[in-house]
Amino acid sequence: MIKLFARLISPLLENALVLRVRRNHALEHATIHMLNRQHYRLSGRASLRGFVVIGDVPTDKVESAAREALKRLQKGESKLAIHPNCGTNLVTAGLITTSIAAVGFTNTNRKSAWERFPMVMVLMMIAALYSQPIGMVVQEYITTSGDPGTMEIVTVKRSSMRLPFRKNGIQVHQIMTHNG
């Protein structure tokens, strides 16, 4: 069903700007896969110009991982574009469980809502269990593109950012890409 939906919206997904973000998102995931193998705990975010990797990791390791990830995507290892900790999985879980609750409590008063509550809760828990595999499919067909095309890594820059309620700053690596 998700694959069919992706085909229906393919003109949007193949739009040059959208495709660029999807490819950067895939490279972000692939880079984090490479770094996770070295036991780094990281997060990231893709954009039109590239992506960021957030976490305490040396810049040379980020650059090396990004370059290896790009080579592997170019060689067809498109599964690296999918990551289990992607925000797409969280959005998928939220959308499915909220939809179940909305449908489950439609046209109810307070008494009938309480009567439906156990069944709605069970359905929401089942949906939460299946949301990650569904989110992975959404990543594959909609939010990432495992085909990097002519993408190149332009620069990798490290900076530090202070956050409230945190004693030490966090390291942010900005990876800039270009589609040749």
ChimeraX attribute file (.defattr): number of C-alpha atoms within 10 A of each C-alpha:
attribute: neighborCount
match mode: 1-to-1
recipient: residues
	/A:1	7
	/A:2	15
	/A:3	13
	/A:4	10
	/A:5	12
	/A:6	17
	/A:7	14
	/A:8	11
	/A:9	12
	/A:10	13
	/A:11	11
	/A:12	14
	/A:13	21
	/A:14	13
	/A:15	10
	/A:16	11
	/A:17	14
	/A:18	17
	/A:19	21
	/A:20	26
	/A:21	21
	/A:22	28
	/A:23	28
	/A:24	30
	/A:25	28
	/A:26	31
	/A:27	34
	/A:28	29
	/A:29	30
	/A:30	28
	/A:31	24
	/A:32	26
	/A:33	21
	/A:34	20
	/A:35	20
	/A:36	13
	/A:37	9
	/A:38	11
	/A:39	9
	/A:40	14
	/A:41	13
	/A:42	16
	/A:43	16
	/A:44	19
	/A:45	16
	/A:46	22
	/A:47	18
	/A:48	17
	/A:49	15
	/A:50	23
	/A:51	23
	/A:52	21
	/A:53	22
	/A:54	21
	/A:55	17
	/A:56	15
	/A:57	18
	/A:58	11
	/A:59	17
	/A:60	11
	/A:61	13
	/A:62	22
	/A:63	18
	/A:64	15
	/A:65	19
	/A:66	24
	/A:67	18
	/A:68	15
	/A:69	25
	/A:70	24
	/A:71	14
	/A:72	17
	/A:73	23
	/A:74	16
	/A:75	11
	/A:76	12
	/A:77	15
	/A:78	19
	/A:79	15
	/A:80	22
	/A:81	29
	/A:82	25
	/A:83	20
	/A:84	14
	/A:85	13
	/A:86	19
	/A:87	15
	/A:88	22
	/A:89	22
	/A:90	15
	/A:91	14
	/A:92	22
	/A:93	22
	/A:94	16
	/A:95	13
	/A:96	17
	/A:97	20
	/A:98	14
	/A:99	13
	/A:100	17
	/A:101	17
	/A:102	12
	/A:103	10
	/A:104	18
	/A:105	17
	/A:106	10
	/A:107	9
	/A:108	12
	/A:109	10
	/A:110	8
	/A:111	9
	/A:112	11
	/A:113	15
	/A:114	13
	/A:115	12
	/A:116	14
	/A:117	15
	/A:118	11
	/A:119	13
	/A:120	20
	/A:121	15
	/A:122	11
	/A:123	16
	/A:124	21
	/A:125	14
	/A:126	12
	/A:127	20
	/A:128	18
	/A:129	12
	/A:130	14
	/A:131	22
	/A:132	20
	/A:133	14
	/A:134	18
	/A:135	25
	/A:136	21
	/A:137	18
	/A:138	20
	/A:139	26
	/A:140	23
	/A:141	19
	/A:142	22
	/A:143	23
	/A:144	28
	/A:145	26
	/A:146	26
	/A:147	20
	/A:148	25
	/A:149	14
	/A:150	9
	/A:151	17
	/A:152	15
	/A:153	16
	/A:154	11
	/A:155	13
	/A:156	19
	/A:157	13
	/A:158	17
	/A:159	12
	/A:160	14
	/A:161	10
	/A:162	11
	/A:163	10
	/A:164	7
	/A:165	6
	/A:166	8
	/A:167	8
	/A:168	11
	/A:169	14
	/A:170	14
	/A:171	19
	/A:172	21
	/A:173	23
	/A:174	22
	/A:175	23
	/A:176	18
	/A:177	21
	/A:178	15
	/A:179	13
	/A:180	7
